[in-house]
């Protein structure tokens, strides 16, 4: 477990592993409680992403919404798909699985 870090800080570090996808979250406010996910942009641009990026994005959105208690069947963690990712794309998600947290 990551001692001393808030779950939002841990999620921010997770996003940092995926710079192309991190822009879907507004983390400009120093107060993590005020961060927002740009749902409209994700919905609009999701089809333009590579399959690998969609797998990762689905996982990130699932983690985000699960913490807010807002489930959405379109975005879910499918570890069968995660297993097909390259090591660099897969490992941060497996690290999350080993020590999960919700926002």
N, CA, C and O atoms as CSV, one atom per row, in Angstrom:
chain,resi,resn,atom,element,x,y,z
A,1,UNK,N,N,0.844,-1.183,0.000
A,1,UNK,CA,C,0.000,0.000,0.000
A,1,UNK,C,C,0.881,1.235,0.000
A,1,UNK,O,O,1.935,1.238,0.635
A,2,UNK,N,N,0.474,2.274,-0.693
A,2,UNK,CA,C,1.229,3.519,-0.773
A,2,UNK,C,C,0.869,4.401,0.412
A,2,UNK,O,O,-0.181,5.044,0.424
A,3,UNK,N,N,1.733,4.426,1.390
A,3,UNK,CA,C,1.476,5.176,2.606
A,3,UNK,C,C,1.629,6.672,2.352
A,3,UNK,O,O,2.537,7.111,1.647
A,4,UNK,N,N,0.728,7.434,2.938
A,4,UNK,CA,C,0.844,8.882,2.912
A,4,UNK,C,C,0.322,9.563,1.658
A,4,UNK,O,O,0.291,10.793,1.607
A,5,UNK,N,N,-0.079,8.828,0.668
A,5,UNK,CA,C,-0.589,9.433,-0.562
A,5,UNK,C,C,-2.100,9.295,-0.600
A,5,UNK,O,O,-2.653,8.258,-0.236
A,6,UNK,N,N,-2.761,10.361,-1.048
A,6,UNK,CA,C,-4.202,10.261,-1.231
A,6,UNK,C,C,-4.471,9.403,-2.458
A,6,UNK,O,O,-3.598,9.221,-3.306
A,7,UNK,N,N,-5.663,8.890,-2.541
A,7,UNK,CA,C,-6.023,8.095,-3.708
A,7,UNK,C,C,-5.989,8.930,-4.981
A,7,UNK,O,O,-5.630,8.431,-6.047
A,8,UNK,N,N,-6.364,10.210,-4.869
A,8,UNK,CA,C,-6.301,11.084,-6.049
A,8,UNK,C,C,-4.850,11.272,-6.481
A,8,UNK,O,O,-4.570,11.298,-7.679
A,9,UNK,N,N,-3.927,11.402,-5.540
A,9,UNK,CA,C,-2.510,11.533,-5.889
A,9,UNK,C,C,-2.015,10.261,-6.564
A,9,UNK,O,O,-1.248,10.317,-7.525
A,10,UNK,N,N,-2.452,9.133,-6.066
A,10,UNK,CA,C,-2.069,7.862,-6.680
A,10,UNK,C,C,-2.654,7.747,-8.087
A,10,UNK,O,O,-1.988,7.261,-9.001
A,11,UNK,N,N,-3.903,8.197,-8.259
A,11,UNK,CA,C,-4.520,8.160,-9.580
A,11,UNK,C,C,-3.782,9.106,-10.526
A,11,UNK,O,O,-3.592,8.790,-11.701
A,12,UNK,N,N,-3.375,10.246,-10.022
A,12,UNK,CA,C,-2.622,11.190,-10.849
A,12,UNK,C,C,-1.320,10.555,-11.329
A,12,UNK,O,O,-0.939,10.721,-12.488
A,13,UNK,N,N,-0.645,9.838,-10.457
A,13,UNK,CA,C,0.583,9.133,-10.848
A,13,UNK,C,C,0.278,8.052,-11.887
A,13,UNK,O,O,1.058,7.838,-12.815
A,14,UNK,N,N,-0.846,7.380,-11.729
A,14,UNK,CA,C,-1.253,6.374,-12.712
A,14,UNK,C,C,-1.480,7.041,-14.064
A,14,UNK,O,O,-1.027,6.529,-15.087
A,15,UNK,N,N,-2.177,8.178,-14.080
A,15,UNK,CA,C,-2.407,8.909,-15.332
A,15,UNK,C,C,-1.101,9.335,-15.988
A,15,UNK,O,O,-0.990,9.335,-17.214
A,16,UNK,N,N,-0.121,9.695,-15.180
A,16,UNK,CA,C,1.170,10.143,-15.724
A,16,UNK,C,C,1.837,9.062,-16.576
A,16,UNK,O,O,2.693,9.371,-17.405
A,17,UNK,N,N,1.458,7.813,-16.381
A,17,UNK,CA,C,1.995,6.725,-17.206
A,17,UNK,C,C,1.415,6.727,-18.622
A,17,UNK,O,O,1.932,6.053,-19.513
A,18,UNK,N,N,0.346,7.483,-18.817
A,18,UNK,CA,C,-0.366,7.500,-20.101
A,18,UNK,C,C,-0.594,8.952,-20.538
A,18,UNK,O,O,-1.721,9.443,-20.482
A,19,UNK,N,N,0.466,9.640,-20.970
A,19,UNK,CA,C,0.339,11.072,-21.275
A,19,UNK,C,C,-0.725,11.404,-22.317
A,19,UNK,O,O,-1.370,12.448,-22.221
A,20,UNK,N,N,-0.919,10.544,-23.302
A,20,UNK,CA,C,-1.949,10.828,-24.328
A,20,UNK,C,C,-3.355,10.761,-23.753
A,20,UNK,O,O,-4.268,11.402,-24.274
A,21,UNK,N,N,-3.538,10.009,-22.706
A,21,UNK,CA,C,-4.859,9.852,-22.104
A,21,UNK,C,C,-5.066,10.776,-20.902
A,21,UNK,O,O,-6.204,11.086,-20.549
A,22,UNK,N,N,-3.999,11.208,-20.286
A,22,UNK,CA,C,-4.083,12.034,-19.075
A,22,UNK,C,C,-4.813,13.344,-19.323
A,22,UNK,O,O,-5.404,13.907,-18.401
A,23,UNK,N,N,-4.778,13.833,-20.553
A,23,UNK,CA,C,-5.434,15.095,-20.873
A,23,UNK,C,C,-6.946,15.059,-20.752
A,23,UNK,O,O,-7.590,16.108,-20.778
A,24,UNK,N,N,-7.521,13.886,-20.622
A,24,UNK,CA,C,-8.971,13.788,-20.444
A,24,UNK,C,C,-9.390,14.147,-19.023
A,24,UNK,O,O,-10.581,14.270,-18.735
A,25,UNK,N,N,-8.425,14.314,-18.148
A,25,UNK,CA,C,-8.703,14.722,-16.770
A,25,UNK,C,C,-8.114,16.096,-16.539
A,25,UNK,O,O,-6.960,16.348,-16.885
A,26,UNK,N,N,-8.898,16.982,-15.959
A,26,UNK,CA,C,-8.426,18.313,-15.591
A,26,UNK,C,C,-7.916,18.228,-14.159
A,26,UNK,O,O,-8.688,18.144,-13.205
A,27,UNK,N,N,-6.597,18.251,-14.040
A,27,UNK,CA,C,-5.964,18.176,-12.720
A,27,UNK,C,C,-5.326,19.498,-12.355
A,27,UNK,O,O,-4.426,19.544,-11.516
A,28,UNK,N,N,-5.785,20.586,-12.982
A,28,UNK,CA,C,-5.158,21.892,-12.772
A,28,UNK,C,C,-5.438,22.470,-11.391
A,28,UNK,O,O,-4.638,23.249,-10.873
A,29,UNK,N,N,-6.540,22.103,-10.802
A,29,UNK,CA,C,-6.871,22.596,-9.476
A,29,UNK,C,C,-6.006,21.864,-8.454
A,29,UNK,O,O,-5.937,20.635,-8.476
A,30,UNK,N,N,-5.344,22.599,-7.559
A,30,UNK,CA,C,-4.499,21.927,-6.561
A,30,UNK,C,C,-5.297,21.045,-5.597
A,30,UNK,O,O,-4.732,20.175,-4.934
A,31,UNK,N,N,-6.591,21.270,-5.526
A,31,UNK,CA,C,-7.438,20.451,-4.670
A,31,UNK,C,C,-7.953,19.269,-5.486
A,31,UNK,O,O,-8.801,19.452,-6.360
A,32,UNK,N,N,-7.460,18.063,-5.221
A,32,UNK,CA,C,-7.876,16.898,-6.007
A,32,UNK,C,C,-9.379,16.662,-6.017
A,32,UNK,O,O,-9.898,16.051,-6.951
A,33,UNK,N,N,-10.081,17.129,-5.007
A,33,UNK,CA,C,-11.536,16.953,-4.981
A,33,UNK,C,C,-12.220,17.728,-6.110
A,33,UNK,O,O,-13.373,17.458,-6.448
A,34,UNK,N,N,-11.509,18.677,-6.679
A,34,UNK,CA,C,-12.075,19.505,-7.741
A,34,UNK,C,C,-11.676,19.028,-9.139
A,34,UNK,O,O,-12.062,19.645,-10.132
A,35,UNK,N,N,-10.922,17.956,-9.229
A,35,UNK,CA,C,-10.547,17.433,-10.540
A,35,UNK,C,C,-11.788,16.939,-11.272
A,35,UNK,O,O,-12.762,16.505,-10.658
A,36,UNK,N,N,-11.730,17.014,-12.587
A,36,UNK,CA,C,-12.861,16.567,-13.389
A,36,UNK,C,C,-12.378,15.727,-14.564
A,36,UNK,O,O,-11.274,15.914,-15.076
A,37,UNK,N,N,-13.227,14.808,-14.972
A,37,UNK,CA,C,-12.972,14.012,-16.161
A,37,UNK,C,C,-13.845,14.586,-17.269
A,37,UNK,O,O,-15.025,14.866,-17.058
A,38,UNK,N,N,-13.258,14.759,-18.452
A,38,UNK,CA,C,-13.990,15.329,-19.577
A,38,UNK,C,C,-14.726,14.216,-20.327
A,38,UNK,O,O,-14.218,13.662,-21.302
A,39,UNK,N,N,-15.919,13.908,-19.856
A,39,UNK,CA,C,-16.713,12.810,-20.414
A,39,UNK,C,C,-17.053,13.071,-21.881
A,39,UNK,O,O,-16.970,12.165,-22.710
A,40,UNK,N,N,-17.433,14.303,-22.198
A,40,UNK,CA,C,-17.809,14.625,-23.580
A,40,UNK,C,C,-16.651,14.387,-24.538
A,40,UNK,O,O,-16.836,13.829,-25.619
A,41,UNK,N,N,-15.474,14.805,-24.143
A,41,UNK,CA,C,-14.283,14.623,-24.986
A,41,UNK,C,C,-13.951,13.140,-25.137
A,41,UNK,O,O,-13.615,12.687,-26.231
A,42,UNK,N,N,-14.043,12.396,-24.062
A,42,UNK,CA,C,-13.782,10.957,-24.116
A,42,UNK,C,C,-14.769,10.284,-25.065
A,42,UNK,O,O,-14.377,9.466,-25.897
A,43,UNK,N,N,-16.029,10.625,-24.940
A,43,UNK,CA,C,-17.061,10.033,-25.790
A,43,UNK,C,C,-16.805,10.359,-27.257
A,43,UNK,O,O,-16.945,9.497,-28.126
A,44,UNK,N,N,-16.433,11.598,-27.525
A,44,UNK,CA,C,-16.199,12.046,-28.891
A,44,UNK,C,C,-14.951,11.411,-29.503
A,44,UNK,O,O,-14.969,11.010,-30.667
A,45,UNK,N,N,-13.885,11.316,-28.739
A,45,UNK,CA,C,-12.596,10.894,-29.282
A,45,UNK,C,C,-12.264,9.421,-29.083
A,45,UNK,O,O,-11.287,8.933,-29.649
A,46,UNK,N,N,-13.045,8.714,-28.302
A,46,UNK,CA,C,-12.734,7.310,-27.980
A,46,UNK,C,C,-12.542,6.462,-29.236
A,46,UNK,O,O,-11.641,5.625,-29.290
A,47,UNK,N,N,-13.374,6.675,-30.230
A,47,UNK,CA,C,-13.284,5.852,-31.451
A,47,UNK,C,C,-12.013,6.149,-32.248
A,47,UNK,O,O,-11.622,5.355,-33.104
A,48,UNK,N,N,-11.376,7.265,-31.981
A,48,UNK,CA,C,-10.144,7.635,-32.698
A,48,UNK,C,C,-8.889,7.054,-32.051
A,48,UNK,O,O,-7.802,7.124,-32.623
A,49,UNK,N,N,-9.039,6.492,-30.879
A,49,UNK,CA,C,-7.892,5.937,-30.164
A,49,UNK,C,C,-7.556,4.558,-30.710
A,49,UNK,O,O,-8.396,3.877,-31.298
A,50,UNK,N,N,-6.316,4.168,-30.501
A,50,UNK,CA,C,-5.942,2.800,-30.855
A,50,UNK,C,C,-6.653,1.836,-29.900
A,50,UNK,O,O,-7.128,2.246,-28.841
A,51,UNK,N,N,-6.723,0.573,-30.271
A,51,UNK,CA,C,-7.349,-0.421,-29.409
A,51,UNK,C,C,-6.667,-0.469,-28.044
A,51,UNK,O,O,-7.336,-0.555,-27.014
A,52,UNK,N,N,-5.341,-0.413,-28.039
A,52,UNK,CA,C,-4.600,-0.441,-26.769
A,52,UNK,C,C,-4.964,0.754,-25.898
A,52,UNK,O,O,-5.157,0.614,-24.690
A,53,UNK,N,N,-5.057,1.935,-26.518
A,53,UNK,CA,C,-5.409,3.126,-25.742
A,53,UNK,C,C,-6.837,3.027,-25.203
A,53,UNK,O,O,-7.109,3.478,-24.090
A,54,UNK,N,N,-7.750,2.442,-25.982
A,54,UNK,CA,C,-9.125,2.267,-25.501
A,54,UNK,C,C,-9.176,1.331,-24.297
A,54,UNK,O,O,-9.928,1.573,-23.353
A,55,UNK,N,N,-8.385,0.273,-24.328
A,55,UNK,CA,C,-8.334,-0.660,-23.191
A,55,UNK,C,C,-7.884,0.078,-21.936
A,55,UNK,O,O,-8.502,-0.045,-20.879
A,56,UNK,N,N,-6.813,0.838,-22.059
A,56,UNK,CA,C,-6.294,1.583,-20.907
A,56,UNK,C,C,-7.307,2.635,-20.464
A,56,UNK,O,O,-7.577,2.773,-19.271
A,57,UNK,N,N,-7.868,3.374,-21.414
A,57,UNK,CA,C,-8.844,4.409,-21.066
A,57,UNK,C,C,-10.040,3.807,-20.341
A,57,UNK,O,O,-10.511,4.372,-19.354
A,58,UNK,N,N,-10.535,2.672,-20.816
A,58,UNK,CA,C,-11.661,2.012,-20.149
A,58,UNK,C,C,-11.319,1.692,-18.701
A,58,UNK,O,O,-12.152,1.863,-17.811
A,59,UNK,N,N,-10.110,1.233,-18.468
A,59,UNK,CA,C,-9.678,0.933,-17.094
A,59,UNK,C,C,-9.632,2.199,-16.246
A,59,UNK,O,O,-10.125,2.211,-15.118
A,60,UNK,N,N,-9.044,3.258,-16.785
A,60,UNK,CA,C,-8.925,4.512,-16.040
A,60,UNK,C,C,-10.296,5.095,-15.707
A,60,UNK,O,O,-10.534,5.538,-14.584
A,61,UNK,N,N,-11.187,5.091,-16.686
A,61,UNK,CA,C,-12.534,5.615,-16.454
A,61,UNK,C,C,-13.256,4.756,-15.425
A,61,UNK,O,O,-13.972,5.279,-14.571
A,62,UNK,N,N,-13.074,3.450,-15.501
A,62,UNK,CA,C,-13.712,2.548,-14.547
A,62,UNK,C,C,-13.240,2.829,-13.119
A,62,UNK,O,O,-14.051,2.864,-12.193
A,63,UNK,N,N,-11.954,3.026,-12.944
A,63,UNK,CA,C,-11.409,3.352,-11.622
A,63,UNK,C,C,-11.997,4.672,-11.137
A,63,UNK,O,O,-12.408,4.788,-9.983
A,64,UNK,N,N,-12.035,5.659,-12.016
A,64,UNK,CA,C,-12.551,6.984,-11.666
A,64,UNK,C,C,-14.022,6.903,-11.250
A,64,UNK,O,O,-14.402,7.406,-10.192
A,65,UNK,N,N,-14.849,6.266,-12.091
A,65,UNK,CA,C,-16.283,6.213,-11.817
A,65,UNK,C,C,-16.633,5.286,-10.674
A,65,UNK,O,O,-17.599,5.543,-9.955
A,66,UNK,N,N,-15.893,4.236,-10.488
A,66,UNK,CA,C,-16.189,3.328,-9.373
A,66,UNK,C,C,-16.060,4.064,-8.052
A,66,UNK,O,O,-16.853,3.851,-7.135
A,67,UNK,N,N,-15.071,4.917,-7.955
A,67,UNK,CA,C,-14.899,5.701,-6.740
A,67,UNK,C,C,-16.012,6.700,-6.522
A,67,UNK,O,O,-16.327,7.061,-5.388
A,68,UNK,N,N,-16.604,7.142,-7.610
A,68,UNK,CA,C,-17.716,8.082,-7.514
A,68,UNK,C,C,-19.057,7.357,-7.482
A,68,UNK,O,O,-20.113,7.988,-7.446
A,69,UNK,N,N,-19.007,6.029,-7.496
A,69,UNK,CA,C,-20.198,5.178,-7.484
A,69,UNK,C,C,-21.068,5.421,-8.715
A,69,UNK,O,O,-22.296,5.414,-8.637
A,70,UNK,N,N,-20.407,5.635,-9.849
A,70,UNK,CA,C,-21.118,5.845,-11.109
A,70,UNK,C,C,-20.671,4.778,-12.093
A,70,UNK,O,O,-19.778,5.018,-12.905
A,71,UNK,N,N,-21.269,3.632,-12.030
A,71,UNK,CA,C,-20.903,2.558,-12.939
A,71,UNK,C,C,-21.343,2.860,-14.369
A,71,UNK,O,O,-22.329,3.564,-14.593
A,72,UNK,N,N,-20.617,2.332,-15.307
A,72,UNK,CA,C,-20.970,2.488,-16.709
A,72,UNK,C,C,-20.449,1.251,-17.422
A,72,UNK,O,O,-19.244,0.997,-17.420
A,73,UNK,N,N,-21.319,0.496,-18.017
A,73,UNK,CA,C,-20.942,-0.761,-18.658
A,73,UNK,C,C,-19.965,-0.567,-19.809
A,73,UNK,O,O,-19.180,-1.468,-20.107
A,74,UNK,N,N,-20.000,0.582,-20.455
A,74,UNK,CA,C,-19.100,0.810,-21.587
A,74,UNK,C,C,-17.641,0.845,-21.132
A,74,UNK,O,O,-16.746,0.416,-21.860
A,75,UNK,N,N,-17.414,1.351,-19.939
A,75,UNK,CA,C,-16.062,1.488,-19.418
A,75,UNK,C,C,-15.896,0.514,-18.265
A,75,UNK,O,O,-16.499,0.681,-17.205
A,76,UNK,N,N,-15.085,-0.491,-18.479
A,76,UNK,CA,C,-14.876,-1.481,-17.435
A,76,UNK,C,C,-13.448,-2.003,-17.545
A,76,UNK,O,O,-12.783,-1.852,-18.570
A,77,UNK,N,N,-13.009,-2.610,-16.478
A,77,UNK,CA,C,-11.683,-3.203,-16.482
A,77,UNK,C,C,-11.826,-4.633,-16.987
A,77,UNK,O,O,-12.442,-5.477,-16.336
A,78,UNK,N,N,-11.256,-4.888,-18.139
A,78,UNK,CA,C,-11.278,-6.225,-18.728
A,78,UNK,C,C,-9.831,-6.712,-18.772
A,78,UNK,O,O,-9.072,-6.360,-19.675
A,79,UNK,N,N,-9.465,-7.524,-17.789
A,79,UNK,CA,C,-8.071,-7.937,-17.692
A,79,UNK,C,C,-7.667,-8.924,-18.770
A,79,UNK,O,O,-6.476,-9.177,-18.953
A,80,UNK,N,N,-8.622,-9.485,-19.483
A,80,UNK,CA,C,-8.285,-10.277,-20.664
A,80,UNK,C,C,-7.681,-9.346,-21.715
A,80,UNK,O,O,-6.686,-9.685,-22.355
A,81,UNK,N,N,-8.286,-8.179,-21.886
A,81,UNK,CA,C,-7.741,-7.177,-22.810
A,81,UNK,C,C,-6.450,-6.575,-22.280
A,81,UNK,O,O,-5.516,-6.335,-23.045
A,82,UNK,N,N,-6.390,-6.332,-20.980
A,82,UNK,CA,C,-5.178,-5.759,-20.378
A,82,UNK,C,C,-3.984,-6.679,-20.637
A,82,UNK,O,O,-2.870,-6.205,-20.862
A,83,UNK,N,N,-4.212,-7.982,-20.604
A,83,UNK,CA,C,-3.128,-8.944,-20.814
A,83,UNK,C,C,-2.510,-8.829,-22.205
A,83,UNK,O,O,-1.374,-9.260,-22.407
A,84,UNK,N,N,-3.226,-8.262,-23.155
A,84,UNK,CA,C,-2.704,-8.121,-24.520
A,84,UNK,C,C,-1.831,-6.878,-24.688
A,84,UNK,O,O,-1.187,-6.712,-25.724
A,85,UNK,N,N,-1.803,-6.011,-23.691
A,85,UNK,CA,C,-1.029,-4.769,-23.788
A,85,UNK,C,C,0.459,-5.039,-23.637
A,85,UNK,O,O,0.865,-6.056,-23.074
A,86,UNK,N,N,1.261,-4.121,-24.145
A,86,UNK,CA,C,2.705,-4.203,-23.935
A,86,UNK,C,C,2.989,-4.056,-22.442
A,86,UNK,O,O,2.150,-3.566,-21.687
A,87,UNK,N,N,4.163,-4.479,-22.030
A,87,UNK,CA,C,4.537,-4.414,-20.617
A,87,UNK,C,C,4.382,-3.001,-20.072
A,87,UNK,O,O,3.815,-2.807,-18.996
A,88,UNK,N,N,4.887,-2.008,-20.812
A,88,UNK,CA,C,4.842,-0.624,-20.342
A,88,UNK,C,C,3.419,-0.116,-20.151
A,88,UNK,O,O,3.158,0.679,-19.248
A,89,UNK,N,N,2.514,-0.563,-20.980
A,89,UNK,CA,C,1.118,-0.137,-20.846
A,89,UNK,C,C,0.376,-0.961,-19.798
A,89,UNK,O,O,-0.539,-0.459,-19.145
A,90,UNK,N,N,0.761,-2.201,-19.639
A,90,UNK,CA,C,0.062,-3.122,-18.741
A,90,UNK,C,C,0.477,-2.960,-17.280
A,90,UNK,O,O,-0.372,-3.005,-16.389
A,91,UNK,N,N,1.771,-2.771,-17.027
A,91,UNK,CA,C,2.283,-2.838,-15.661
A,91,UNK,C,C,1.649,-1.839,-14.693
A,91,UNK,O,O,1.342,-2.228,-13.566
A,92,UNK,N,N,1.433,-0.568,-15.067
A,92,UNK,CA,C,0.775,0.334,-14.104
A,92,UNK,C,C,-0.625,-0.135,-13.709
A,92,UNK,O,O,-1.050,0.073,-12.573
A,93,UNK,N,N,-1.332,-0.758,-14.627
A,93,UNK,CA,C,-2.663,-1.276,-14.298
A,93,UNK,C,C,-2.569,-2.501,-13.389
A,93,UNK,O,O,-3.402,-2.681,-12.501
A,94,UNK,N,N,-1.569,-3.334,-13.604
A,94,UNK,CA,C,-1.369,-4.485,-12.718
A,94,UNK,C,C,-0.936,-4.031,-11.326
A,94,UNK,O,O,-1.310,-4.637,-10.322
A,95,UNK,N,N,-0.140,-2.955,-11.276
A,95,UNK,CA,C,0.229,-2.395,-9.969
A,95,UNK,C,C,-1.014,-1.923,-9.227
A,95,UNK,O,O,-1.135,-2.107,-8.016
A,96,UNK,N,N,-1.940,-1.307,-9.971
A,96,UNK,CA,C,-3.199,-0.885,-9.355
A,96,UNK,C,C,-3.964,-2.107,-8.835
A,96,UNK,O,O,-4.500,-2.081,-7.727
A,97,UNK,N,N,-4.013,-3.167,-9.631
A,97,UNK,CA,C,-4.730,-4.371,-9.231
A,97,UNK,C,C,-4.136,-4.974,-7.952
A,97,UNK,O,O,-4.870,-5.486,-7.106
A,98,UNK,N,N,-2.818,-4.911,-7.816
A,98,UNK,CA,C,-2.153,-5.461,-6.640
A,98,UNK,C,C,-2.452,-4.639,-5.387
A,98,UNK,O,O,-2.407,-5.163,-4.274
A,99,UNK,N,N,-2.754,-3.364,-5.564
A,99,UNK,CA,C,-3.048,-2.467,-4.442
A,99,UNK,C,C,-4.137,-1.484,-4.877
A,99,UNK,O,O,-3.867,-0.294,-5.035
A,100,UNK,N,N,-5.369,-1.977,-5.073
A,100,UNK,CA,C,-6.429,-1.121,-5.635
A,100,UNK,C,C,-6.858,-0.022,-4.682
A,100,UNK,O,O,-6.740,-0.140,-3.462
A,101,UNK,N,N,-7.347,1.025,-5.262
A,101,UNK,CA,C,-7.896,2.149,-4.510
A,101,UNK,C,C,-9.015,2.739,-5.356
A,101,UNK,O,O,-9.075,2.546,-6.570
A,102,UNK,N,N,-9.886,3.453,-4.687
A,102,UNK,CA,C,-11.023,4.107,-5.357
A,102,UNK,C,C,-10.982,5.563,-5.011
A,102,UNK,O,O,-10.512,5.938,-3.937
A,103,UNK,N,N,-11.459,6.377,-5.890
A,103,UNK,CA,C,-11.378,7.826,-5.693
A,103,UNK,C,C,-12.530,8.363,-4.872
A,103,UNK,O,O,-12.602,9.566,-4.621
